[in-house]
């Protein structure tokens, strides 16, 4: 090829790179993200020389060779996992999370004896059982309620929003910046996991802000590979391809992203992609959960979400923001709508949501004025929600109920004057407690003289009830 042609190609290539860089929005769209992506984070997986070695924790193992090579990890029982290596500070390494005690052997050489029980916080990966979101280490169902974060002070957020409010975990929007500072995203996932919680990531954004794979100026294939190698072995997170996908994304590219993550790592995470706005139309039907952008869903809407999901977990994946002042009064929330939304989404059968309280000038969530009400919701649902629960509103005269066979039920009623209970479907004898959902958590015993009875609340409020058949040992 003549020299002038080579020079021409070189100039065109340089121009293309510059054009792409100019298309990319500012790396740091807010001071919080700027600080987070500039800081270094120390939270990491456990090292093999640390003892003991508990099951369902993440381990980091040194290796040799180039990054992104496949490693097989085999348990003495025959169970096998697959991960990719990555490189950090000129050291090749890989991560894995053992799902059972015993000796695990690495195809790179060496092994590790997992000799300690599962810590109480280590609940495993997020998975599904029918329409319920569950944790793989415990099998327990939960209702994902995320708070908008993306702030650099992860520990303060955990103290405030996970411990103080009772939210499930953080919603993090900018996973497309993972290569910029993987330590931040790993620290969010690991710290939240070690608090017993879950993180939900968004990768891409909308077309108008150039937050798509073709416009953001990031090597998407490298990004996905690094996510697989570094993040996939860490438990306790889910991911959406992004928001406003109906503007630009095709089903094929989302499905290819999911296929890559599942091909390169045996640690599978719940992968979704937010669908259309206020209509039951998915971008792809071949994902792990179903979601839409639905404005102010009611209890009936949440019930419809689960019907449309057809035995897959459902996510109402708009961000339900309490903004002061409000930008969108037709869809924004306030304190009361937030409290009602939490209870409606749980009592419909367990639909995931994203929440945020944003006073003027704030990008991500600040502490809610009604944090005690949110914590009461969380304590009640965490203690009583189960995989087998399905709607049965005939248990009370006014409100919503979920029942798990003849063993347990939960009900919710707003400002009842007198509430009629019909508990013939629950095995006797039974135990009933009432909780005022507008106050700090406190249980009030409800005496059930028979399967059908009337209950007079001690004062006006909204009430939740936990109903359980007593085990033999509790009947004395």
KARASUL-V605166 format. One line per field, one symbol per residue. ss: DSSP state (@ for helix, = for strand, . for the rest). phi: phi as a letter, one per 20 degrees, with the letter a starting at -180 (. if undefined). psi: psi as a letter, one per 40 degrees, with the letter a starting at -180 (. if undefined). A space follows every 10 residues. Layout:
ss = ???
phi = ???
psi = ???
This chain:
ss = ..@@@@@@@@ @@@@@@@@@@ @@@....... @@@@@@@@.. .....==... ...=...=== ==.......= =====....= ====.===.. =======... .=====.... ====.=.... .....====. .====..... ==..====.. ...@@@@@@@ @@@@@...== ==..@@@... .@@@@@@@@@ @@@.....== ====...... .........@ @@@@@@@@@@ @.....==== ==..@@@... @@@@@@@@@@ @@@@...... ==....=... ........== ===.....@@ @@@@@@@@@. ..======== ===....... ....@@@@@@ @@@@@@@... .=======.. .......... @@@@@@@@@@ @@@@.....= =.@@@=...= ====...=== ====....== ==.......= ======.... ..====.... .====..... .========. .@@@..
phi = .fffffffff ffffffffff fffffggdfb gffgffeeed defbffefee cfdffmdecd dfbcnffmef cdcceffogc cccdfbcblm debbcbdfeb fpedddfeon bbeedcfffg feenfecccm eeecdffdme fbdfcedfcm dfefffffff eeffenffre ddedffegff bfgffffgff ffgfendcdd ddedceffel ddgecendff ffgffffffe egfefnbcbd gqdlfffbed gfffffffff fffebeeedf dcbfefelbe cefbeddebd bbedelfegf ffffgffffl mdfdceefee dedcffecff cfdcgfffff fgffffffpo dfbccadcfg ndecfdgffd gfffffgfff ffecfcgefc fbfffcfbpc cccdlddbbc cbbelfebde dcdfedfefc dccdcffdcg fbedfdedfb fdadcdffaf adcdcddbff fgfeee
psi = hidddddddd dddddddddd dddhihdgei ddddddeeih hehiiiideh iagiifihih hiaiaiifih hhhhieeeih ihiiiihhfe hiiiiihhei iahhiieeii ihhheiihid dgeaihaihb eihihdddeh iihhhihhcf idgddddddd dddddeidai hhdfeeeddd gddddddddd dddeeeaihh ihciaiddef fideeefihd dddddddddd ddehifiihi daifdeddii dddddddddd dddeiehhih hahhaihfig hidiefidih iihhhfhidd dddddddddg fiiihgfihg hghhiidgde eiiadddddd ddddddeeeg hiihihhgih ehdaiihidf dddddddddd ddeehidehi hgeedidhai ihhgbediii ihhhfidhhh hgfdehhiii hhiihheeii hhhhhhhgda dhiihhidih ahiihhhihh ideee.
